[in-house]
Amino acid sequence: MGKTEQFSDEYQKLRDQLTQTGYICTGSITTVYRKCGKSYCFCAKDENAVHGPYNVWTRKVKGKTVTRNLTDAQAELCKVEFPRFDGHDFGMMV
């Protein structure tokens, strides 16, 4: 088998793997409750009162921590997809 055929076979295997891959996500999802900081809000008057729950996705982008709020549906999708890639070595796919 020549190099061209070998690379073609390897390419096809990798292509098949990628078509079965869901979303590729990294980071963590947490549920948080917060105080808004407005003096007239109920959360300012009651020590135990907070807003939430909010789903928060935290990850590193170019060495900086980035945080985004997610809808419940987005958070559920990420919770399914994140464990699939924990510790996965993507070096062989590059």
Biotite code that builds the C-alpha atoms (Angstrom):
import biotite.structure as struc

atoms = struc.array([
    struc.Atom([0.000, 0.000, 0.000], chain_id="A", res_id=1, res_name="MET", atom_name="CA", element="C"),
    struc.Atom([1.420, 3.366, -1.027], chain_id="A", res_id=2, res_name="GLY", atom_name="CA", element="C"),
    struc.Atom([1.517, 6.487, 1.109], chain_id="A", res_id=3, res_name="LYS", atom_name="CA", element="C"),
    struc.Atom([-1.370, 8.027, -0.820], chain_id="A", res_id=4, res_name="THR", atom_name="CA", element="C"),
    struc.Atom([-3.644, 5.061, -0.090], chain_id="A", res_id=5, res_name="GLU", atom_name="CA", element="C"),
    struc.Atom([-2.490, 4.968, 3.541], chain_id="A", res_id=6, res_name="GLN", atom_name="CA", element="C"),
    struc.Atom([-3.274, 8.662, 4.057], chain_id="A", res_id=7, res_name="PHE", atom_name="CA", element="C"),
    struc.Atom([-6.570, 8.256, 2.255], chain_id="A", res_id=8, res_name="SER", atom_name="CA", element="C"),
    struc.Atom([-7.579, 5.392, 4.565], chain_id="A", res_id=9, res_name="ASP", atom_name="CA", element="C"),
    struc.Atom([-6.485, 7.326, 7.646], chain_id="A", res_id=10, res_name="GLU", atom_name="CA", element="C"),
    struc.Atom([-8.337, 10.405, 6.442], chain_id="A", res_id=11, res_name="TYR", atom_name="CA", element="C"),
    struc.Atom([-11.524, 8.396, 5.912], chain_id="A", res_id=12, res_name="GLN", atom_name="CA", element="C"),
    struc.Atom([-11.301, 6.885, 9.421], chain_id="A", res_id=13, res_name="LYS", atom_name="CA", element="C"),
    struc.Atom([-10.850, 10.311, 11.001], chain_id="A", res_id=14, res_name="LEU", atom_name="CA", element="C"),
    struc.Atom([-13.671, 11.738, 8.900], chain_id="A", res_id=15, res_name="ARG", atom_name="CA", element="C"),
    struc.Atom([-15.986, 8.943, 10.051], chain_id="A", res_id=16, res_name="ASP", atom_name="CA", element="C"),
    struc.Atom([-15.053, 9.633, 13.690], chain_id="A", res_id=17, res_name="GLN", atom_name="CA", element="C"),
    struc.Atom([-15.762, 13.345, 13.323], chain_id="A", res_id=18, res_name="LEU", atom_name="CA", element="C"),
    struc.Atom([-19.189, 12.804, 11.774], chain_id="A", res_id=19, res_name="THR", atom_name="CA", element="C"),
    struc.Atom([-20.182, 10.893, 14.921], chain_id="A", res_id=20, res_name="GLN", atom_name="CA", element="C"),
    struc.Atom([-18.875, 13.613, 17.225], chain_id="A", res_id=21, res_name="THR", atom_name="CA", element="C"),
    struc.Atom([-21.297, 15.966, 18.945], chain_id="A", res_id=22, res_name="GLY", atom_name="CA", element="C"),
    struc.Atom([-20.354, 19.427, 20.110], chain_id="A", res_id=23, res_name="TYR", atom_name="CA", element="C"),
    struc.Atom([-16.776, 19.904, 21.265], chain_id="A", res_id=24, res_name="ILE", atom_name="CA", element="C"),
    struc.Atom([-16.915, 21.956, 24.440], chain_id="A", res_id=25, res_name="CYS", atom_name="CA", element="C"),
    struc.Atom([-14.583, 22.494, 27.349], chain_id="A", res_id=26, res_name="THR", atom_name="CA", element="C"),
    struc.Atom([-14.982, 24.220, 30.660], chain_id="A", res_id=27, res_name="GLY", atom_name="CA", element="C"),
    struc.Atom([-17.465, 23.820, 33.463], chain_id="A", res_id=28, res_name="SER", atom_name="CA", element="C"),
    struc.Atom([-21.144, 24.487, 34.074], chain_id="A", res_id=29, res_name="ILE", atom_name="CA", element="C"),
    struc.Atom([-22.269, 25.769, 37.451], chain_id="A", res_id=30, res_name="THR", atom_name="CA", element="C"),
    struc.Atom([-25.573, 26.954, 38.867], chain_id="A", res_id=31, res_name="THR", atom_name="CA", element="C"),
    struc.Atom([-25.356, 30.231, 40.739], chain_id="A", res_id=32, res_name="VAL", atom_name="CA", element="C"),
    struc.Atom([-27.630, 32.501, 42.755], chain_id="A", res_id=33, res_name="TYR", atom_name="CA", element="C"),
    struc.Atom([-26.822, 36.195, 42.958], chain_id="A", res_id=34, res_name="ARG", atom_name="CA", element="C"),
    struc.Atom([-27.782, 39.480, 44.529], chain_id="A", res_id=35, res_name="LYS", atom_name="CA", element="C"),
    struc.Atom([-28.363, 42.190, 41.921], chain_id="A", res_id=36, res_name="CYS", atom_name="CA", element="C"),
    struc.Atom([-26.990, 45.121, 43.941], chain_id="A", res_id=37, res_name="GLY", atom_name="CA", element="C"),
    struc.Atom([-30.016, 47.404, 43.499], chain_id="A", res_id=38, res_name="LYS", atom_name="CA", element="C"),
    struc.Atom([-30.906, 49.070, 46.775], chain_id="A", res_id=39, res_name="SER", atom_name="CA", element="C"),
    struc.Atom([-34.680, 48.865, 46.129], chain_id="A", res_id=40, res_name="TYR", atom_name="CA", element="C"),
    struc.Atom([-34.716, 45.161, 45.238], chain_id="A", res_id=41, res_name="CYS", atom_name="CA", element="C"),
    struc.Atom([-36.039, 42.482, 47.584], chain_id="A", res_id=42, res_name="PHE", atom_name="CA", element="C"),
    struc.Atom([-32.614, 40.829, 47.587], chain_id="A", res_id=43, res_name="CYS", atom_name="CA", element="C"),
    struc.Atom([-31.065, 43.931, 49.181], chain_id="A", res_id=44, res_name="ALA", atom_name="CA", element="C"),
    struc.Atom([-33.603, 43.940, 52.003], chain_id="A", res_id=45, res_name="LYS", atom_name="CA", element="C"),
    struc.Atom([-33.509, 40.226, 52.818], chain_id="A", res_id=46, res_name="ASP", atom_name="CA", element="C"),
    struc.Atom([-30.167, 38.644, 53.703], chain_id="A", res_id=47, res_name="GLU", atom_name="CA", element="C"),
    struc.Atom([-31.270, 35.238, 52.370], chain_id="A", res_id=48, res_name="ASN", atom_name="CA", element="C"),
    struc.Atom([-32.978, 36.479, 49.191], chain_id="A", res_id=49, res_name="ALA", atom_name="CA", element="C"),
    struc.Atom([-31.160, 36.006, 45.870], chain_id="A", res_id=50, res_name="VAL", atom_name="CA", element="C"),
    struc.Atom([-31.926, 35.868, 42.146], chain_id="A", res_id=51, res_name="HIS", atom_name="CA", element="C"),
    struc.Atom([-31.510, 32.674, 40.191], chain_id="A", res_id=52, res_name="GLY", atom_name="CA", element="C"),
    struc.Atom([-30.748, 29.963, 39.519], chain_id="A", res_id=53, res_name="PRO", atom_name="CA", element="C"),
    struc.Atom([-28.510, 30.932, 36.604], chain_id="A", res_id=54, res_name="TYR", atom_name="CA", element="C"),
    struc.Atom([-26.503, 28.463, 34.524], chain_id="A", res_id=55, res_name="ASN", atom_name="CA", element="C"),
    struc.Atom([-22.945, 29.699, 34.020], chain_id="A", res_id=56, res_name="VAL", atom_name="CA", element="C"),
    struc.Atom([-20.377, 28.288, 31.577], chain_id="A", res_id=57, res_name="TRP", atom_name="CA", element="C"),
    struc.Atom([-16.760, 29.080, 32.477], chain_id="A", res_id=58, res_name="THR", atom_name="CA", element="C"),
    struc.Atom([-13.774, 28.278, 30.259], chain_id="A", res_id=59, res_name="ARG", atom_name="CA", element="C"),
    struc.Atom([-10.349, 29.569, 29.229], chain_id="A", res_id=60, res_name="LYS", atom_name="CA", element="C"),
    struc.Atom([-9.928, 31.475, 25.961], chain_id="A", res_id=61, res_name="VAL", atom_name="CA", element="C"),
    struc.Atom([-6.393, 32.550, 25.046], chain_id="A", res_id=62, res_name="LYS", atom_name="CA", element="C"),
    struc.Atom([-5.341, 32.232, 28.681], chain_id="A", res_id=63, res_name="GLY", atom_name="CA", element="C"),
    struc.Atom([-8.220, 34.313, 30.091], chain_id="A", res_id=64, res_name="LYS", atom_name="CA", element="C"),
    struc.Atom([-11.265, 33.081, 31.980], chain_id="A", res_id=65, res_name="THR", atom_name="CA", element="C"),
    struc.Atom([-14.493, 33.692, 30.068], chain_id="A", res_id=66, res_name="VAL", atom_name="CA", element="C"),
    struc.Atom([-17.926, 33.278, 31.659], chain_id="A", res_id=67, res_name="THR", atom_name="CA", element="C"),
    struc.Atom([-21.288, 33.178, 29.858], chain_id="A", res_id=68, res_name="ARG", atom_name="CA", element="C"),
    struc.Atom([-24.836, 32.682, 31.075], chain_id="A", res_id=69, res_name="ASN", atom_name="CA", element="C"),
    struc.Atom([-26.700, 29.794, 29.437], chain_id="A", res_id=70, res_name="LEU", atom_name="CA", element="C"),
    struc.Atom([-30.357, 28.931, 29.067], chain_id="A", res_id=71, res_name="THR", atom_name="CA", element="C"),
    struc.Atom([-31.552, 25.742, 30.756], chain_id="A", res_id=72, res_name="ASP", atom_name="CA", element="C"),
    struc.Atom([-31.575, 23.953, 27.380], chain_id="A", res_id=73, res_name="ALA", atom_name="CA", element="C"),
    struc.Atom([-28.018, 25.074, 26.571], chain_id="A", res_id=74, res_name="GLN", atom_name="CA", element="C"),
    struc.Atom([-26.803, 24.008, 30.022], chain_id="A", res_id=75, res_name="ALA", atom_name="CA", element="C"),
    struc.Atom([-28.338, 20.542, 29.644], chain_id="A", res_id=76, res_name="GLU", atom_name="CA", element="C"),
    struc.Atom([-26.689, 20.107, 26.231], chain_id="A", res_id=77, res_name="LEU", atom_name="CA", element="C"),
    struc.Atom([-23.310, 21.132, 27.629], chain_id="A", res_id=78, res_name="CYS", atom_name="CA", element="C"),
    struc.Atom([-23.655, 18.823, 30.628], chain_id="A", res_id=79, res_name="LYS", atom_name="CA", element="C"),
    struc.Atom([-24.088, 15.926, 28.188], chain_id="A", res_id=80, res_name="VAL", atom_name="CA", element="C"),
    struc.Atom([-21.249, 16.964, 25.858], chain_id="A", res_id=81, res_name="GLU", atom_name="CA", element="C"),
    struc.Atom([-18.550, 18.059, 28.364], chain_id="A", res_id=82, res_name="PHE", atom_name="CA", element="C"),
    struc.Atom([-17.893, 14.647, 29.950], chain_id="A", res_id=83, res_name="PRO", atom_name="CA", element="C"),
    struc.Atom([-17.448, 13.126, 26.498], chain_id="A", res_id=84, res_name="ARG", atom_name="CA", element="C"),
    struc.Atom([-14.269, 15.165, 25.973], chain_id="A", res_id=85, res_name="PHE", atom_name="CA", element="C"),
    struc.Atom([-12.779, 15.261, 29.474], chain_id="A", res_id=86, res_name="ASP", atom_name="CA", element="C"),
    struc.Atom([-9.204, 14.122, 29.147], chain_id="A", res_id=87, res_name="GLY", atom_name="CA", element="C"),
    struc.Atom([-9.557, 13.339, 25.423], chain_id="A", res_id=88, res_name="HIS", atom_name="CA", element="C"),
    struc.Atom([-6.396, 13.728, 23.383], chain_id="A", res_id=89, res_name="ASP", atom_name="CA", element="C"),
    struc.Atom([-7.206, 15.753, 20.279], chain_id="A", res_id=90, res_name="PHE", atom_name="CA", element="C"),
    struc.Atom([-3.555, 15.824, 19.187], chain_id="A", res_id=91, res_name="GLY", atom_name="CA", element="C"),
    struc.Atom([-3.965, 12.814, 16.897], chain_id="A", res_id=92, res_name="MET", atom_name="CA", element="C"),
    struc.Atom([-6.822, 14.502, 15.050], chain_id="A", res_id=93, res_name="MET", atom_name="CA", element="C"),
    struc.Atom([-4.855, 17.613, 14.095], chain_id="A", res_id=94, res_name="VAL", atom_name="CA", element="C"),
])
